[in-house]
Amino acid sequence: MKRENIRNIAIIAHVDHGKTTLVDAMLKQTHAVKDEGADLIMDSMDLERERGITIKAKNASLVYEGIKINIVDTPGHADFGGEVERTLKMADGVLLLVDAKEGPMPQTKFVLKKALQLGHRAIVVINKVDKDGAAPDETLNKTFDLFVKLGATDHQLDFPVIYASGVKGLADPDLEKLKTAIAGQKSPDVSPLFKAIIEYIPAPEVFPDQPSALQILALAYDNYKGRMGIGKVYSGKIAKNQNLLLVKMDGSQNTAKITSLSMYEGLKQMDVEEAVAGDIVAVAGFEDIHIGDVLTDPQSPVTLPPVDIEPPTIKMTFGVNTSPFAGREGKFVTSRNLRDRLIKELETNVALKVDGLEQGSDSFLVAGRGELHLAVLIETMRREGYELQVSQPEVIFHEENGQKMEPYEVVTIDVPTDYQGSVIEELGRRGGELQHMETLHTSELHAEYLIPTRGLIGLKNLLLTRTRGTVVINNLFDSYKPAHEIDLKGNEHGSLIASEAGASNAYGLNNAQERGVLFIGPAVEVYEGMVVGKNSVDTDLEINICKTKKLSNMRSKGADEALILTPPREVTLDFALEYIGPDELVEVTPQSIRLRKRVLSSIERKKIYRQSK
């Protein structure tokens, strides 16, 4: 039986292709939310607004002509693929957004592949048709080729196409009509998109007469209701105060009562007494509920296929801050605080793995889907008041049939042709294999490489420097392949290291800036072993940036010409994680991000160096 009065759709796209902006237009035009001029309603986290990306999948609903449309807004970045994989199971079809200028990108391929494997039908929305350099026809051809390449069925290949300008709130299947509407400043109208959803996205197939079954695909927390599991009711009915059997992923079972049952109206959860098959609901009353668990009838339990999440590819060590400045700026500084926070994160972040959680450990090995996945976790913890130190990201090797395997990624590079030589040379040095290359109509070079994940660490900052900030890099996990023989020697660079503790001053910094690029300005407290800059050569150099000019009987301290200091390089978390080498750490506190050597003492470092020779 199909429930014709409901549609469940997931919106999938590459980063920055306008997914969240289009959802805003859909919600505002159906009055599911008040149009008070707020943009990016779905991006509710501060980090999402700052970075301009979706990190957490979110649910919303709207009603169009009496039909309820449940929307799941998914992240476009492959590092948050764990969110995409499970939330697609809530949907019965997908809206695939593609930028009319950029065309299908690596993450488009990633999320579309998942959707097609689940048998979902897609509506292709070619967005940003009013953007400079937009080529909607070429983009449509590339999208069709991508569907063929991913093995779409004939039914999936026969996808409807809608052209849109999310920022203007306009959509139409006729490109010329849409261009006329944009030129004529027509009032926002995405009703053709709603009509396409109702016509082409199948109504959910439900089994109302079978025993109750609901699989948990997302988690939320409410101060009053406690932990809530979100998922789609697959069969039967569920009601408030009903006793259900919780079947966990490991096979253990226990029975509890639903204390709260709610559905989405707009962005808010509204309490309901009953939900039937096909509804997306949030349930409370089960303390130990996790993603992948199934709630079912205790008398005749239903089994559902487990949630399959791809394994992590990058790992780094999170540890207690051991620098001389430890405990000055953070609220949570002990190993117990760190352990509790990581255990809490594991409850909702299914793509994360943590080793070393046993009592007594003061460092934890945290593995995730990529540098951004772990950087967002570190930034979130930092904002919550945690203080910690983290090591250089490393790839996770596997062994298959006695052979060492490492993760490989597909990287796409868009760069002006003036800089193509240095980009191609660097990718070749890091073990990249060219898969495809073309010159775009914008006279930019577009290249696709298959490269070991090891070769990506530190690549972004290097290429941005060499191309004066004009390169656009996107990467996507491909598969595990036999380990490459490249020897990157752990992100080689030379650092400028503070040789003593104190406060930096202009005189000391003026001497140091001739040696390389500084990371700090004057009047900044430093400690011995802290990295204060990047050396212009590949060896470390100890410098005294706290040195002041001595007064002599010939001249006064301030008699020399005014010192001119080059503004220091801003140290962001993303830059720090890419920059550090194997013998360095990033010290993260709520107020500061500092780079340091693992061994702070100069004498101890020299001893270790001599022993290694």
Buried (B, 14 or more C-beta within 10 A) or exposed (E): EEBEEBBBBBBBBBBBBBBBBBBBBBBBBBEBBEBEEEEBBBBEBEBBEEBEBBBBBBBBBBBBEEBBBBBBBBBBBBBBBBBBBBBBBBBBBBBBBBBBBBBBBBBBBBBBBBBBEBEBBBBBBBBBBBBEEBBBEBBBEBBBEBBEEBEBEEEBEEBBBBBBBBBBBBBBBEBEBBBEBBEEEBEBBBBBBBBBBBEBBBBBEBBEEBBBBBBBBBBBEEEEBBBBBBBBBBBBBBBBEBEBBBBBEEEEEEEBEBBBBBBBBBBEBEEBEEBBBBBBBBBBBBEEBBBBBBBBBBEEBBEBEEBEBBEBBBBBBBBBBBBBBBEBBBEBBEBEBBBEBBEEBBBBBBBBBBEBBEEEBEBBBBBBBBBBBBBBBBBBBBEEBBBBBBBBBBBBEEEEEEEEBBBBBBBBBBBBEEBBEBBBEBBBEBBBEEEEEEEBEEEBBBBBBBBBBBBBBBBBEBBBEBBEEBBBBBBBBBEBEEBBEBEBEBBEBBBBBBBBBBEBBBBBBBEBBEBBBBBBEBEBBBBBBBBBBBBEEEEBBBBBBBBEBEEEEEEEEEEEEEBEEEEBBEBEBBBBBBBBBEBBBBBBBBEBBBBBBBBBEBEEBEEEEEEEE
